[in-house]
Amino acid sequence: MGNNNYLIPANTKKSQLILGFFTKVDLIIFIVGCVWSFIMLILINNFNLLVLVLLMLPALIATFLVMPVPNYHNVLQLLTNIFNFFLNRRRYYWKGWSIYEEFQSNGK
């Protein structure tokens, strides 16, 4: 008999995503950015290159945020992790295990 070593495929979590790509928050960000750009394109009739880029900016930013990054689900998750790393405490104190704390917490 062989070993019972099972490999987990890299895309096992992909089936939990909407269309295999979006979480609910990602889909909301992407749709709002694209709809906002679309509405602005309809309302503004001045189409030079600078105005067109500015009108498409919400859709471009939303697409950038939900774009996949290796080892992360998307750029939004990567930016959230970087933000939390720099703003949260990075000095972790460890006092070790103490049997006396176990007795004190149980009231013994």
C-alpha positions as a Markdown table, in Angstrom:
| # | Residue | x | y | z |
|---|---|---|---|---|
| 1 | Met | 0.0 | 0.0 | 0.0 |
| 2 | Gly | 1.1 | 3.5 | -0.7 |
| 3 | Asn | 1.2 | 6.5 | 1.6 |
| 4 | Asn | -1.9 | 8.4 | 2.2 |
| 5 | Asn | -0.4 | 11.7 | 1.3 |
| 6 | Tyr | -3.0 | 13.9 | -0.3 |
| 7 | Leu | -2.1 | 17.1 | -2.1 |
| 8 | Ile | -4.5 | 20.0 | -2.0 |
| 9 | Pro | -4.8 | 21.8 | -5.3 |
| 10 | Ala | -3.9 | 25.5 | -5.4 |
| 11 | Asn | -7.3 | 26.5 | -6.5 |
| 12 | Thr | -9.5 | 24.8 | -3.9 |
| 13 | Lys | -10.7 | 28.1 | -2.5 |
| 14 | Lys | -11.6 | 29.4 | -6.0 |
| 15 | Ser | -14.9 | 27.5 | -6.0 |
| 16 | Gln | -16.0 | 29.6 | -3.0 |
| 17 | Leu | -15.6 | 32.8 | -5.0 |
| 18 | Ile | -18.3 | 34.4 | -7.1 |
| 19 | Leu | -17.5 | 33.5 | -10.8 |
| 20 | Gly | -14.3 | 32.0 | -9.4 |
| 21 | Phe | -12.8 | 35.4 | -9.0 |
| 22 | Phe | -14.8 | 37.8 | -6.6 |
| 23 | Thr | -15.7 | 37.8 | -3.0 |
| 24 | Lys | -18.9 | 39.8 | -2.1 |
| 25 | Val | -16.9 | 42.9 | -1.2 |
| 26 | Asp | -14.8 | 42.6 | -4.3 |
| 27 | Leu | -17.9 | 42.4 | -6.5 |
| 28 | Ile | -19.5 | 45.4 | -4.8 |
| 29 | Ile | -16.3 | 47.5 | -5.3 |
| 30 | Phe | -15.9 | 46.4 | -8.9 |
| 31 | Ile | -19.6 | 47.1 | -9.8 |
| 32 | Val | -19.7 | 50.5 | -8.0 |
| 33 | Gly | -16.5 | 51.6 | -9.8 |
| 34 | Cys | -17.7 | 50.5 | -13.2 |
| 35 | Val | -21.2 | 51.9 | -12.8 |
| 36 | Trp | -19.9 | 55.2 | -11.5 |
| 37 | Ser | -17.6 | 55.5 | -14.5 |
| 38 | Phe | -20.4 | 54.5 | -16.9 |
| 39 | Ile | -22.8 | 57.1 | -15.4 |
| 40 | Met | -20.1 | 59.8 | -15.7 |
| 41 | Leu | -19.4 | 58.9 | -19.3 |
| 42 | Ile | -23.1 | 59.3 | -20.1 |
| 43 | Leu | -23.5 | 62.6 | -18.3 |
| 44 | Ile | -20.3 | 64.4 | -19.6 |
| 45 | Asn | -20.1 | 65.0 | -23.3 |
| 46 | Asn | -16.6 | 66.6 | -23.4 |
| 47 | Phe | -14.3 | 63.8 | -24.7 |
| 48 | Asn | -10.7 | 64.8 | -24.8 |
| 49 | Leu | -8.1 | 62.3 | -23.6 |
| 50 | Leu | -7.6 | 63.8 | -20.1 |
| 51 | Val | -11.4 | 63.9 | -19.4 |
| 52 | Leu | -11.8 | 60.4 | -20.6 |
| 53 | Val | -9.0 | 59.1 | -18.3 |
| 54 | Leu | -10.5 | 60.9 | -15.4 |
| 55 | Leu | -14.0 | 59.5 | -16.1 |
| 56 | Met | -12.6 | 56.0 | -16.3 |
| 57 | Leu | -10.5 | 56.4 | -13.2 |
| 58 | Pro | -13.1 | 54.8 | -10.8 |
| 59 | Ala | -13.4 | 51.7 | -13.0 |
| 60 | Leu | -9.6 | 51.5 | -13.3 |
| 61 | Ile | -9.1 | 51.8 | -9.5 |
| 62 | Ala | -11.8 | 49.3 | -8.8 |
| 63 | Thr | -10.3 | 46.8 | -11.3 |
| 64 | Phe | -6.8 | 47.4 | -9.8 |
| 65 | Leu | -8.2 | 46.6 | -6.3 |
| 66 | Val | -9.8 | 43.3 | -7.2 |
| 67 | Met | -7.0 | 42.2 | -9.5 |
| 68 | Pro | -5.4 | 38.9 | -8.3 |
| 69 | Val | -1.9 | 39.0 | -6.8 |
| 70 | Pro | 0.3 | 35.8 | -6.3 |
| 71 | Asn | -0.2 | 34.4 | -2.8 |
| 72 | Tyr | -3.0 | 36.8 | -2.0 |
| 73 | His | -6.6 | 36.8 | -3.3 |
| 74 | Asn | -6.3 | 40.4 | -4.6 |
| 75 | Val | -4.6 | 43.7 | -4.3 |
| 76 | Leu | -7.2 | 44.9 | -1.7 |
| 77 | Gln | -6.3 | 42.1 | 0.6 |
| 78 | Leu | -2.6 | 42.7 | 0.1 |
| 79 | Leu | -3.1 | 46.5 | 0.9 |
| 80 | Thr | -5.1 | 45.6 | 4.0 |
| 81 | Asn | -2.4 | 43.3 | 5.3 |
| 82 | Ile | 0.3 | 45.9 | 4.7 |
| 83 | Phe | -1.9 | 48.6 | 6.3 |
| 84 | Asn | -2.5 | 46.4 | 9.4 |
| 85 | Phe | 1.2 | 45.5 | 9.6 |
| 86 | Phe | 2.4 | 49.1 | 9.8 |
| 87 | Leu | -0.4 | 50.4 | 12.0 |
| 88 | Asn | -0.6 | 47.6 | 14.6 |
| 89 | Arg | 1.8 | 46.8 | 17.3 |
| 90 | Arg | 4.8 | 44.8 | 16.0 |
| 91 | Arg | 6.5 | 44.1 | 19.3 |
| 92 | Tyr | 5.0 | 40.9 | 20.7 |
| 93 | Tyr | 5.7 | 40.0 | 24.3 |
| 94 | Trp | 5.8 | 36.4 | 25.3 |
| 95 | Lys | 6.1 | 35.6 | 29.0 |
| 96 | Gly | 6.1 | 31.8 | 28.5 |
| 97 | Trp | 3.9 | 29.2 | 30.0 |
| 98 | Ser | 3.2 | 29.3 | 33.7 |
| 99 | Ile | 1.5 | 26.5 | 35.6 |
| 100 | Tyr | 0.6 | 29.0 | 38.3 |
| 101 | Glu | -1.6 | 31.0 | 35.9 |
| 102 | Glu | -3.6 | 27.9 | 35.1 |
| 103 | Phe | -4.3 | 27.4 | 38.9 |
| 104 | Gln | -5.1 | 31.1 | 39.3 |
| 105 | Ser | -7.5 | 31.2 | 36.4 |
| 106 | Asn | -9.4 | 28.1 | 37.7 |
| 107 | Gly | -9.5 | 29.5 | 41.2 |
| 108 | Lys | -7.4 | 26.7 | 42.8 |
